[in-house]
């Protein structure tokens, strides 16, 4: 489920994301063997949470091709669990996830308000992987303390590792992003154009890319 375009080579580093990127690289070298487990990446939509999370997965696959890496959105996880319940395959479902070496869950906030059984299944998977020294990476649009209607024992575990926030890029980072995106689009933008974009677009990385396109 990893997107080959989401790598560290295409991820533009700046003050806005340095902590998440540095922790991600450390994890890629030694999955499950750092204090960053889970790595909880949070911030507003469009700031690169999915990109950096998948970049960690891509880097792990390159450095440790024998490891099983899975990226899945929380909505997809829920749909899979519901299907497993209907087909009486819950044990198989949980066993499948417990075999993963690196589990990347996108939009963990979507777990809020879900049935107790869904949260219990995720807790069992999370707990098993962490006790087995496997790596967990979570993304969210909220801080762990801001999540509502999620089992307390899960919230406690979300805070065991490192919570790294992504924020709006500053001017220097926007300049680097614009140059990087222009290069990937195969076009050249005059320096005054780059500066104009950086000075006048006060938005997320996704919106900067859209405006540039």
Secondary structure as UniProt FT lines:
FT   TURN            4..5
FT   TURN            15..17
FT   HELIX           18..29
FT   TURN            31..32
FT   STRAND          39..42
FT   TURN            45..46
FT   HELIX           49..63
FT   TURN            65..66
FT   STRAND          69..73
FT   HELIX           74..86
FT   TURN            87..88
FT   HELIX           90..98
FT   STRAND          102..106
FT   HELIX           108..111
FT   TURN            112..113
FT   HELIX           116..131
FT   TURN            132..133
FT   STRAND          135..140
FT   HELIX           144..146
FT   HELIX           152..158
FT   STRAND          162..165
FT   HELIX           171..185
FT   HELIX           191..200
FT   HELIX           205..212
//
